[in-house]
């Protein structure tokens, strides 16, 4: 797998979020409905070619772009 820069990962996550939730603003916690959440997770998994574990997806910090970016970087 290609190693990505954390800032590039964060930018890509924000881009995906804005596509799913046009009202999302940078530096706010992710607050989307369940269907949007599934779409969001699937888009990230597709982009970076991996699967989140249930523990990762349901971690209380999964509503923070920086936390998700760190998970992606660790894969």
N, CA, C and O atoms as CSV, one atom per row, in Angstrom:
chain,resi,resn,atom,element,x,y,z
A,1,UNK,N,N,0.834,-1.187,0.000
A,1,UNK,CA,C,0.000,0.000,0.000
A,1,UNK,C,C,0.879,1.251,0.000
A,1,UNK,O,O,1.943,1.273,0.619
A,2,UNK,N,N,0.444,2.244,-0.669
A,2,UNK,CA,C,1.138,3.527,-0.708
A,2,UNK,C,C,0.977,4.206,0.651
A,2,UNK,O,O,-0.116,4.228,1.217
A,3,UNK,N,N,2.053,4.748,1.159
A,3,UNK,CA,C,1.981,5.492,2.423
A,3,UNK,C,C,1.582,6.927,2.125
A,3,UNK,O,O,2.178,7.587,1.275
A,4,UNK,N,N,0.580,7.393,2.826
A,4,UNK,CA,C,0.046,8.732,2.620
A,4,UNK,C,C,0.454,9.652,3.748
A,4,UNK,O,O,0.645,9.209,4.880
A,5,UNK,N,N,0.587,10.919,3.448
A,5,UNK,CA,C,0.851,11.965,4.420
A,5,UNK,C,C,-0.441,12.212,5.208
A,5,UNK,O,O,-1.524,12.233,4.623
A,6,UNK,N,N,-0.337,12.397,6.514
A,6,UNK,CA,C,-1.518,12.572,7.374
A,6,UNK,C,C,-2.375,13.763,6.936
A,6,UNK,O,O,-3.603,13.683,6.965
A,7,UNK,N,N,-1.745,14.853,6.535
A,7,UNK,CA,C,-2.496,16.040,6.093
A,7,UNK,C,C,-3.260,15.749,4.804
A,7,UNK,O,O,-4.383,16.225,4.634
A,8,UNK,N,N,-2.669,14.975,3.896
A,8,UNK,CA,C,-3.364,14.600,2.663
A,8,UNK,C,C,-4.554,13.693,2.954
A,8,UNK,O,O,-5.601,13.802,2.315
A,9,UNK,N,N,-4.385,12.799,3.924
A,9,UNK,CA,C,-5.488,11.925,4.319
A,9,UNK,C,C,-6.624,12.762,4.895
A,9,UNK,O,O,-7.785,12.559,4.543
A,10,UNK,N,N,-6.296,13.697,5.775
A,10,UNK,CA,C,-7.319,14.560,6.371
A,10,UNK,C,C,-8.059,15.351,5.295
A,10,UNK,O,O,-9.282,15.476,5.349
A,11,UNK,N,N,-7.328,15.882,4.320
A,11,UNK,CA,C,-7.966,16.640,3.236
A,11,UNK,C,C,-8.924,15.756,2.448
A,11,UNK,O,O,-10.014,16.194,2.081
A,12,UNK,N,N,-8.527,14.528,2.190
A,12,UNK,CA,C,-9.372,13.602,1.438
A,12,UNK,C,C,-10.623,13.231,2.243
A,12,UNK,O,O,-11.715,13.145,1.681
A,13,UNK,N,N,-10.471,13.014,3.538
A,13,UNK,CA,C,-11.620,12.702,4.396
A,13,UNK,C,C,-12.600,13.870,4.385
A,13,UNK,O,O,-13.809,13.666,4.275
A,14,UNK,N,N,-12.089,15.082,4.499
A,14,UNK,CA,C,-12.947,16.275,4.471
A,14,UNK,C,C,-13.657,16.387,3.124
A,14,UNK,O,O,-14.837,16.734,3.069
A,15,UNK,N,N,-12.948,16.096,2.049
A,15,UNK,CA,C,-13.553,16.126,0.713
A,15,UNK,C,C,-14.705,15.121,0.618
A,15,UNK,O,O,-15.765,15.434,0.075
A,16,UNK,N,N,-14.495,13.923,1.144
A,16,UNK,CA,C,-15.549,12.902,1.154
A,16,UNK,C,C,-16.720,13.366,2.002
A,16,UNK,O,O,-17.875,13.214,1.605
A,17,UNK,N,N,-16.430,13.931,3.166
A,17,UNK,CA,C,-17.487,14.429,4.058
A,17,UNK,C,C,-18.327,15.506,3.387
A,17,UNK,O,O,-19.555,15.489,3.471
A,18,UNK,N,N,-17.662,16.440,2.725
A,18,UNK,CA,C,-18.388,17.542,2.062
A,18,UNK,C,C,-19.252,17.030,0.915
A,18,UNK,O,O,-20.292,17.611,0.606
A,19,UNK,N,N,-18.817,15.943,0.286
A,19,UNK,CA,C,-19.610,15.343,-0.776
A,19,UNK,C,C,-20.883,14.714,-0.195
A,19,UNK,O,O,-21.948,14.769,-0.811
A,20,UNK,N,N,-20.763,14.122,0.985
A,20,UNK,CA,C,-21.887,13.454,1.632
A,20,UNK,C,C,-22.761,14.435,2.405
A,20,UNK,O,O,-23.988,14.338,2.379
A,21,UNK,N,N,-22.127,15.376,3.091
A,21,UNK,CA,C,-22.843,16.353,3.927
A,21,UNK,C,C,-22.326,17.749,3.601
A,21,UNK,O,O,-21.310,18.189,4.139
A,22,UNK,N,N,-23.026,18.428,2.727
A,22,UNK,CA,C,-22.581,19.744,2.259
A,22,UNK,C,C,-22.456,20.774,3.378
A,22,UNK,O,O,-21.778,21.787,3.208
A,23,UNK,N,N,-23.096,20.531,4.514
A,23,UNK,CA,C,-23.032,21.485,5.623
A,23,UNK,C,C,-21.829,21.251,6.536
A,23,UNK,O,O,-21.605,22.023,7.468
A,24,UNK,N,N,-21.042,20.182,6.277
A,24,UNK,CA,C,-19.885,19.904,7.131
A,24,UNK,C,C,-18.875,21.038,7.040
A,24,UNK,O,O,-18.559,21.518,5.951
A,25,UNK,N,N,-18.372,21.459,8.194
A,25,UNK,CA,C,-17.333,22.492,8.248
A,25,UNK,C,C,-16.099,21.926,8.924
A,25,UNK,O,O,-16.189,21.211,9.922
A,26,UNK,N,N,-14.948,22.257,8.365
A,26,UNK,CA,C,-13.679,21.789,8.909
A,26,UNK,C,C,-13.577,22.145,10.388
A,26,UNK,O,O,-14.067,23.184,10.832
A,27,UNK,N,N,-12.934,21.265,11.132
A,27,UNK,CA,C,-12.708,21.413,12.571
A,27,UNK,C,C,-13.957,21.232,13.419
A,27,UNK,O,O,-13.973,21.610,14.590
A,28,UNK,N,N,-15.009,20.652,12.833
A,28,UNK,CA,C,-16.172,20.288,13.635
A,28,UNK,C,C,-16.248,18.774,13.698
A,28,UNK,O,O,-15.682,18.080,12.854
A,29,UNK,N,N,-16.939,18.273,14.686
A,29,UNK,CA,C,-17.099,16.825,14.791
A,29,UNK,C,C,-18.052,16.346,13.707
A,29,UNK,O,O,-18.964,17.064,13.298
A,30,UNK,N,N,-17.827,15.145,13.259
A,30,UNK,CA,C,-18.660,14.548,12.217
A,30,UNK,C,C,-19.992,14.154,12.843
A,30,UNK,O,O,-20.035,13.405,13.819
A,31,UNK,N,N,-21.068,14.663,12.273
A,31,UNK,CA,C,-22.409,14.379,12.779
A,31,UNK,C,C,-23.305,14.110,11.578
A,31,UNK,O,O,-23.934,15.022,11.042
A,32,UNK,N,N,-23.356,12.844,11.161
A,32,UNK,CA,C,-24.151,12.470,9.991
A,32,UNK,C,C,-25.088,11.326,10.355
A,32,UNK,O,O,-24.862,10.606,11.328
A,33,UNK,N,N,-26.140,11.171,9.563
A,33,UNK,CA,C,-27.099,10.095,9.834
A,33,UNK,C,C,-26.486,8.738,9.492
A,33,UNK,O,O,-25.407,8.670,8.904
A,34,UNK,N,N,-27.173,7.671,9.859
A,34,UNK,CA,C,-26.609,6.329,9.724
A,34,UNK,C,C,-26.338,5.926,8.275
A,34,UNK,O,O,-25.324,5.284,8.002
A,35,UNK,N,N,-27.205,6.283,7.357
A,35,UNK,CA,C,-26.966,5.948,5.953
A,35,UNK,C,C,-25.765,6.714,5.402
A,35,UNK,O,O,-24.966,6.163,4.645
A,36,UNK,N,N,-25.644,7.960,5.775
A,36,UNK,CA,C,-24.491,8.757,5.361
A,36,UNK,C,C,-23.209,8.207,5.971
A,36,UNK,O,O,-22.153,8.223,5.340
A,37,UNK,N,N,-23.313,7.718,7.213
A,37,UNK,CA,C,-22.158,7.125,7.885
A,37,UNK,C,C,-21.648,5.915,7.103
A,37,UNK,O,O,-20.447,5.771,6.877
A,38,UNK,N,N,-22.565,5.057,6.698
A,38,UNK,CA,C,-22.181,3.869,5.920
A,38,UNK,C,C,-21.518,4.287,4.614
A,38,UNK,O,O,-20.482,3.738,4.238
A,39,UNK,N,N,-22.101,5.240,3.935
A,39,UNK,CA,C,-21.530,5.732,2.678
A,39,UNK,C,C,-20.142,6.333,2.908
A,39,UNK,O,O,-19.215,6.082,2.138
A,40,UNK,N,N,-20.008,7.117,3.961
A,40,UNK,CA,C,-18.740,7.744,4.330
A,40,UNK,C,C,-17.654,6.690,4.552
A,40,UNK,O,O,-16.560,6.789,3.998
A,41,UNK,N,N,-17.968,5.680,5.368
A,41,UNK,CA,C,-17.015,4.606,5.662
A,41,UNK,C,C,-16.634,3.869,4.380
A,41,UNK,O,O,-15.458,3.595,4.142
A,42,UNK,N,N,-17.623,3.553,3.563
A,42,UNK,CA,C,-17.351,2.821,2.328
A,42,UNK,C,C,-16.470,3.626,1.371
A,42,UNK,O,O,-15.595,3.063,0.712
A,43,UNK,N,N,-16.695,4.918,1.293
A,43,UNK,CA,C,-15.873,5.775,0.422
A,43,UNK,C,C,-14.410,5.792,0.874
A,43,UNK,O,O,-13.499,5.729,0.049
A,44,UNK,N,N,-14.197,5.877,2.170
A,44,UNK,CA,C,-12.824,5.880,2.689
A,44,UNK,C,C,-12.174,4.519,2.432
A,44,UNK,O,O,-11.031,4.444,1.980
A,45,UNK,N,N,-12.907,3.453,2.722
A,45,UNK,CA,C,-12.363,2.116,2.504
A,45,UNK,C,C,-12.012,1.882,1.035
A,45,UNK,O,O,-10.987,1.279,0.718
A,46,UNK,N,N,-12.862,2.361,0.160
A,46,UNK,CA,C,-12.599,2.217,-1.279
A,46,UNK,C,C,-11.365,3.030,-1.687
A,46,UNK,O,O,-10.491,2.531,-2.397
A,47,UNK,N,N,-11.306,4.267,-1.239
A,47,UNK,CA,C,-10.192,5.156,-1.591
A,47,UNK,C,C,-8.841,4.584,-1.150
A,47,UNK,O,O,-7.862,4.649,-1.893
A,48,UNK,N,N,-8.796,4.023,0.063
A,48,UNK,CA,C,-7.531,3.571,0.631
A,48,UNK,C,C,-7.374,2.043,0.631
A,48,UNK,O,O,-6.398,1.530,1.178
A,49,UNK,N,N,-8.296,1.326,0.039
A,49,UNK,CA,C,-8.213,-0.134,-0.147
A,49,UNK,C,C,-7.978,-0.911,1.153
A,49,UNK,O,O,-7.034,-1.695,1.252
A,50,UNK,N,N,-8.825,-0.691,2.128
A,50,UNK,CA,C,-8.786,-1.461,3.367
A,50,UNK,C,C,-10.177,-1.436,3.993
A,50,UNK,O,O,-11.063,-0.725,3.520
A,51,UNK,N,N,-10.363,-2.207,5.048
A,51,UNK,CA,C,-11.631,-2.233,5.780
A,51,UNK,C,C,-11.394,-1.806,7.224
A,51,UNK,O,O,-10.445,-2.253,7.868
A,52,UNK,N,N,-12.266,-0.940,7.721
A,52,UNK,CA,C,-12.242,-0.591,9.140
A,52,UNK,C,C,-12.752,-1.794,9.930
A,52,UNK,O,O,-13.603,-2.542,9.449
A,53,UNK,N,N,-12.239,-1.975,11.126
A,53,UNK,CA,C,-12.787,-2.991,12.018
A,53,UNK,C,C,-14.003,-2.386,12.712
A,53,UNK,O,O,-14.114,-1.163,12.794
A,54,UNK,N,N,-14.914,-3.216,13.213
A,54,UNK,CA,C,-16.047,-2.663,13.981
A,54,UNK,C,C,-15.575,-1.815,15.164
A,54,UNK,O,O,-16.167,-0.776,15.457
A,55,UNK,N,N,-14.519,-2.251,15.841
A,55,UNK,CA,C,-14.004,-1.485,16.989
A,55,UNK,C,C,-13.552,-0.094,16.561
A,55,UNK,O,O,-13.767,0.878,17.285
A,56,UNK,N,N,-12.930,0.008,15.393
A,56,UNK,CA,C,-12.482,1.319,14.899
A,56,UNK,C,C,-13.678,2.206,14.566
A,56,UNK,O,O,-13.705,3.382,14.929
A,57,UNK,N,N,-14.659,1.641,13.877
A,57,UNK,CA,C,-15.816,2.441,13.452
A,57,UNK,C,C,-16.669,2.920,14.607
A,57,UNK,O,O,-17.273,3.991,14.532
A,58,UNK,N,N,-16.726,2.140,15.675
A,58,UNK,CA,C,-17.598,2.511,16.778
A,58,UNK,C,C,-16.845,3.083,17.974
A,58,UNK,O,O,-17.394,3.192,19.071
A,59,UNK,N,N,-15.587,3.445,17.754
A,59,UNK,CA,C,-14.815,4.155,18.765
A,59,UNK,C,C,-15.421,5.548,18.921
A,59,UNK,O,O,-15.831,6.162,17.936
A,60,UNK,N,N,-15.478,6.038,20.133
A,60,UNK,CA,C,-16.089,7.354,20.379
A,60,UNK,C,C,-15.368,8.487,19.667
A,60,UNK,O,O,-15.942,9.562,19.494
A,61,UNK,N,N,-14.123,8.276,19.249
A,61,UNK,CA,C,-13.356,9.307,18.547
A,61,UNK,C,C,-13.537,9.244,17.028
A,61,UNK,O,O,-12.934,10.038,16.306
A,62,UNK,N,N,-14.361,8.310,16.530
A,62,UNK,CA,C,-14.536,8.162,15.091
A,62,UNK,C,C,-15.288,9.346,14.477
A,62,UNK,O,O,-15.506,9.382,13.266
A,63,UNK,N,N,-15.676,10.295,15.293
A,63,UNK,CA,C,-16.334,11.507,14.780
A,63,UNK,C,C,-15.343,12.653,14.586
A,63,UNK,O,O,-15.742,13.802,14.391
A,64,UNK,N,N,-14.047,12.332,14.641
A,64,UNK,CA,C,-12.999,13.332,14.470
A,64,UNK,C,C,-12.153,12.979,13.246
A,64,UNK,O,O,-11.642,11.864,13.135
A,65,UNK,N,N,-12.012,13.919,12.347
A,65,UNK,CA,C,-11.247,13.693,11.119
A,65,UNK,C,C,-9.824,13.247,11.440
A,65,UNK,O,O,-9.310,12.328,10.803
A,66,UNK,N,N,-9.189,13.876,12.408
A,66,UNK,CA,C,-7.803,13.527,12.740
A,66,UNK,C,C,-7.687,12.082,13.223
A,66,UNK,O,O,-6.715,11.399,12.899
A,67,UNK,N,N,-8.653,11.617,13.981
A,67,UNK,CA,C,-8.637,10.237,14.472
A,67,UNK,C,C,-8.789,9.253,13.309
A,67,UNK,O,O,-8.069,8.257,13.235
A,68,UNK,N,N,-9.716,9.532,12.415
A,68,UNK,CA,C,-9.919,8.663,11.252
A,68,UNK,C,C,-8.664,8.661,10.381
A,68,UNK,O,O,-8.258,7.610,9.884
A,69,UNK,N,N,-8.058,9.812,10.194
A,69,UNK,CA,C,-6.831,9.908,9.390
A,69,UNK,C,C,-5.717,9.073,10.015
A,69,UNK,O,O,-4.947,8.441,9.293
A,70,UNK,N,N,-5.620,9.060,11.310
A,70,UNK,CA,C,-4.593,8.251,11.974
A,70,UNK,C,C,-4.849,6.763,11.767
A,70,UNK,O,O,-3.907,5.989,11.598
A,71,UNK,N,N,-6.103,6.364,11.780
A,71,UNK,CA,C,-6.428,4.955,11.497
A,71,UNK,C,C,-6.005,4.611,10.071
A,71,UNK,O,O,-5.360,3.588,9.843
A,72,UNK,N,N,-6.365,5.455,9.122
A,72,UNK,CA,C,-6.016,5.211,7.719
A,72,UNK,C,C,-4.491,5.111,7.577
A,72,UNK,O,O,-3.987,4.209,6.908
A,73,UNK,N,N,-3.775,6.019,8.195
A,73,UNK,CA,C,-2.309,6.029,8.083
A,73,UNK,C,C,-1.705,4.746,8.673
A,73,UNK,O,O,-0.682,4.265,8.185
A,74,UNK,N,N,-2.321,4.201,9.702
A,74,UNK,CA,C,-1.787,3.007,10.352
A,74,UNK,C,C,-2.012,1.728,9.553
A,74,UNK,O,O,-1.416,0.697,9.865
A,75,UNK,N,N,-2.853,1.778,8.539
A,75,UNK,CA,C,-3.166,0.564,7.744
A,75,UNK,C,C,-2.104,0.262,6.731
A,75,UNK,O,O,-2.217,-0.715,5.991
